[in-house]
Amino acid sequence: MRLRLIRFGICIVLLSLLVSMVAGCQQSFQPGTFVDDMGREVTIEEIPERIVSHVPGITEILFALGLGERVVGVSEYCDYPEEAKSKPKVGGFWNPSMEGIVALDPDLVFTMGSVEYVMTQLDSLEIPCIALQPKDMNGVLKNIELVGKVTGKEREAKKLIEDMQDSMSHVLALVEDAPRPKVFYIIEATDLTLPWTAGPGSFIDTLITMAGGENIAAEAPGVWVQFSIEQVVSSDPDIILLPTKHGTAFTPPEALEEHHVWQGITAVKQGRIFTIDDDLISRYGPRIVQGLEEIARIIHPELFE
């Protein structure tokens, strides 16, 4: 009898542990009305099982939260992680196909606030649509938190946010007392006398500042502006950053090195022209902290030896 009671007690303990494990693995989803970055109220009554995202940064968030199996459609530009490439395509980022989206029968669509017609048409079709448009690094973290809440991945989102905050804090601590060299970021310079750059309010400006540099276009009159060659020469940047796509720079370093005016700029004379993967700094997802560290390593290599 005593042996039976012991066995029964062990079974009860094991059953309790199993129930706890199952409960811990269940998705933490609470139906409700959520407010997106455009101030729109979106009601989500059931956990989304068929998700479409035509924004590369949002797609990266979804996969980072372990939602890859629920993603049923992405844009032609959603190429990270590798699994995203095999998902059905719904067109481009700025011009996704509404027919393609609707054909996938989604119960939730993620879009960017600047692509207004997607929101308008999906609202008319009563397909839940959440628009994300972060304005700063804190906005990226809040987007991840929101995605976690509406998809039942709140714990995963919290862990991802904590990891990103740790990475940012590490970089900020490293560069806190370091000198701040002047940095010029060239988006594109088909015309070398009027290169496009990133001004105040841009993520690029924020990343350069956080990484311990001084953006020479920090006082420019807009977020994306053309900076005259006279302004560049006058500012005389110590470092020049060139974005690349699939390893190819939009403006090759050789173009600057061979130009008689650019040759007189400190960054060019000292060979401090660097390239950086555009996806790391233009996609507002988890990898933006990797972009921050890459810039910090370029500006302050001595701190990462």
N, C-alpha and C positions, 0 to 999 in steps of 0.2 A: 504494500500500500504506500509506504513511504517513497519507494522508488518511482511509483506512478506519479505521486505528487511532485517529485523533483522534476520528472520528465515533463509533466504538465506545466510546471513553472517555467522551465526552459523554453517550451514552445510559446508561452505567452510573451516572454521577453523577446524571443526572436521575431514573433509577429509584430510586436510593438516597434522593434527596430526597423522592420520592413516597411511598416506603415509610415514611419518617420522619414525613411529614405525616399519613398514614393512622393510623400508630401513635399519634401525638399526639392525634388526634381520637377515638380509640377510648375507650370508657367504662372507667374504672378501677374495676372491680367485683371484689371478692374474696368468694366464698361463705364463710359461716361462721355462728357463733352470736353474736347481738348481745344486749346487755342494755338494756332500756328503762328509763324513769324509775320504773317500779313494781317494778323488780328482776326482771322476767320475762326468761327466756332465750328468744329467738326465733331459730330457724334459718332462714336464707335461702340456698337452694342455687342459685337462678338469678336473674338480674337481673329485677326486677319490671317487667312491661310493662303491667299493668292495675291501677291504684292507685285506691283510694277513700279520701277524707278527709272526715269530717263536722265537722271542727274548722276554723273560719275561719283562725286563725293558722297552722295546719299547711298548709292549702291555699295560703296566701300563700308559705310557705317553698317548697313544691313548684314553684310557678310561678316564683319568683325563681331557682330552680336550673335553669330551662329544662325542667321536666318536664310542662308543660301538656298535651302530646299523650298522655302516658301516664296522665293523670288521667281516669278514666272515670265518676266519681261524686263529688258533693259535697253538703253540706247546703244547706238553703234560705237559710242565713245567709252562705254563702260567696259574697260579692259583689265580691271584689277578688282579682286584677285583673279587668278587664271580661270577659275570656275565660271566667272562672270561672262567670259567670252563665248561660252557654249549656250547661254540663255537666248531665247527668242528675242529678236530685235524689233524695236518699235520706232525706228527712224533716228534722227539726230537729236542733239541736246536742245537746240533752239527751235527745231521744227519736228517734234515727234508726230507720228501718224496716229490720229485719234481713232481711225478705223482699226489700226493694229492694236492699240491699247484695249479698245472695247472687245475685240475678238478674243482676247486672252481671258475675258470674264474675271477681272480683278475685283476683290472686295476692298482694296485700298491702293491708292496711287500716290506716290511721293513725287513732287515737282518742285521747281524753283519759283520763287515769287515773281521773278521778272518775266516768266513765260505765262502771261495772264490768260491767253485763250484756252490753255489746258484746264485751268481752274473753272473758267466760265462754262465750257462745254461739259466737263465732268459733273459740275453742279447741276446742270440741266438734265443730265442722265441719272442723277441721284447716285452717283458712284463716289464714295468717300474719297476725298483728296486733301492731302496735307502739303502745304507749301512751306519750304524752309529757305530762309535767306539770312544767314548769320552776318552780323556787321563786324564782329571781332572774335577773338579767341574764346571769350566767355560764351559768345553766341553759339560757337561750334559745340561746346560742351553741353549747353542747354538743348541743342538739337539732338544730340546723342541721348540725353535724358528723356526727351519727348518720344523719340523713336522707341526707346526701351519700354516706356509706359504703354504706348498704343499697340505694341506687339507682344506684350507679356514677357519681355526680356529686361525687366527693371534691374535685376541683380547683375546681369552681364553688363548692362550699361553703366551701373555704378562702378564696377570693377574697371571697365575701360576708361572711364573718366578719371578715376584715381590714378591709374597708370600714366595717363597723359599729363595730369597735374604734377606728378612726381618728375616726369621728364622735363617739363617746363621749369619747375623749381630748380632742378639740377643745373640747367643752362643758365638761368638767371643768377644763381649763386656763384657760378664759375666766372661770369663776366662782370660781376657787380663792381669790382674795383679796377678793372682793366681799362686801358686807354680806348678811346672810341674813334677808330679810323673812319674817314669819309668813304661812303659806298655809293656807287651809281649802278642802278639796275636797269638794263636795257631790255625792254619787252621786244622791240623790233626796230631795226634801223636800216630800212631800205634806202632811205635818204640819210646818210651819215651826218648831215648838217642839222637834221631835226629828228633825233631819235625819240621814240616813245618810251615813257617811263612811268613809274608808279609814285603817285603823290600822297598827300595826307588822306587818311581815311581808308587806304588800301591795306590789305593783309600784308603785302610786301613791305610797306613802310613799317607796320607793326613788327614783323618778323626781324627786319634789319635792326630795329631799335632793341628788341628783346635779346637779339644775338650779340649785342655789344657794339653795334656800329652806328654811324650817323648817316642817314639817308640825305644826300645832297638835294633831293627834290622834296624834302619834308615841308617846305613852305610854298610849294607850287600851288597854283590856283584851282586845281582839280585832282580827282582821284587818278585818272589816266590822262596824261598830258604829253605834249611834245616839248622837249627841252632843247633849246638851241645850242649849237656847238659852242657859241660864245659863253653861254651859261655853264656848260661843262668845263671849258677851259678855265673860267673864272673860279669855279668851285674846286677844280683840280682833285678829283677823287683819288684815294689811295688804292681802292679796290673796285673792279668792275665785275658785275655778275651778269651772265648771259643764260637765259633759260634754254633747255633742250627738250626736244620731243623725240622719243625713241633714239636718244643718243646724238641727234643732230641739232645744232644750235640754230635758232631762228636768224641770228646774225653771227656769222663765223668770226672767231677771234682774229683771224688773218686780215679781215677787212679793216679792223681798227689798227692793227700793227703796220699795215701798208699805207695808211692814210697819213699824209704829211702833217695835218693838224693834230690828229689823235696821237701821233708819235711823241708829241711834246707833253702829254699828260702823264702824271706820276705813275698811275696804275699800269699804263702801257709801257713806259720806260723801264719799270721794275719787273715787268712780266707778271703782274698780279691781275690777270684776266682769268676768271673762273667760270665754269659752267655748272648748272644745277638742273636736275630733273624738274621740269615745269609742273608735272603732276603733283609733286610733293608740296608745292607752295600755292597752287591755284585751285586745288580741290579741297573743299572745306570738310574734310573727314579726319579719321584717326591719324593718317600719315602726315598731317600738317606739323605734328611735333617732330617727326623725323626731318622734315624740311627745315624746321627751326634749328635743330642740332647741326644739320649740314651747313647752314649759313654760319652758325657760330664757329664751326671747325674751320671754315674758310677765313673768317675774320680774325679768329684767335687760335691758330693751330697750336701755339705754344701751350695753351691751356688743356689740350686733349692728348698731349704726348704720353 
